[in-house]
Amino acid sequence: MNDERVILSERPEDLRKAVEWGREQQRKILNEKGEQLAEALMEKMTPLILQRNTTKQ
């Protein structure tokens, strides 16, 4: 991991905005990854669930 740090601005308002932007980007990435994982899981599990339902009846 790179420990270099860059100061974007000396003004606290700018730093606060940069942190908020970073957190929002992190939320977006995590939401996208979660949606991708949920979709992949549904693709794998749906046929198994349907198969079990038809064998029980």
C-alpha positions as a printed Julia matrix, in Angstrom:
57×3 Matrix{Float64}:
   0.0     0.0     0.0
   1.24    3.42   -0.9
   1.53    5.74    2.11
   2.07    8.91    0.12
  -0.42   11.67    0.85
  -1.37   14.64   -1.27
  -2.81   17.79    0.2
  -5.54   18.94   -2.15
  -6.23   22.16   -0.35
  -5.48   23.9     2.91
  -9.09   24.98    3.32
 -11.13   22.74    5.66
 -14.24   23.13    3.46
 -12.41   21.7     0.46
 -11.01   18.83    2.49
 -14.46   18.04    3.88
 -15.92   18.01    0.35
 -13.13   15.7    -0.83
 -13.81   13.28    2.03
 -17.55   13.32    1.36
 -16.91   12.66   -2.33
 -14.62    9.75   -1.48
 -17.19    8.22    0.84
 -19.93    8.58   -1.78
 -17.72    6.88   -4.37
 -17.03    4.06   -1.92
 -20.79    3.59   -1.32
 -21.44    3.49   -5.08
 -18.74    0.89   -5.64
 -19.97   -1.28   -2.77
 -23.57   -1.06   -4.0
 -22.53   -2.03   -7.53
 -20.49   -4.97   -6.24
 -23.38   -6.07   -4.02
 -25.79   -5.97   -6.94
 -23.38   -7.96   -9.11
 -22.96  -10.6    -6.4
 -26.7   -10.85   -5.81
 -27.34  -11.25   -9.54
 -24.68  -13.95   -9.89
 -26.08  -15.8    -6.87
 -29.61  -15.69   -8.27
 -28.4   -17.04  -11.61
 -26.75  -19.99   -9.85
 -29.46  -20.71   -7.29
 -32.69  -20.2    -9.27
 -32.37  -23.43  -11.29
 -31.61  -25.39   -8.1
 -34.59  -23.91   -6.28
 -36.9   -24.61   -9.2
 -35.59  -28.15   -9.5
 -36.22  -28.84   -5.81
 -39.75  -27.46   -6.05
 -40.63  -29.72   -8.97
 -39.18  -32.85   -7.3
 -41.15  -32.21   -4.09
 -44.48  -32.03   -5.9
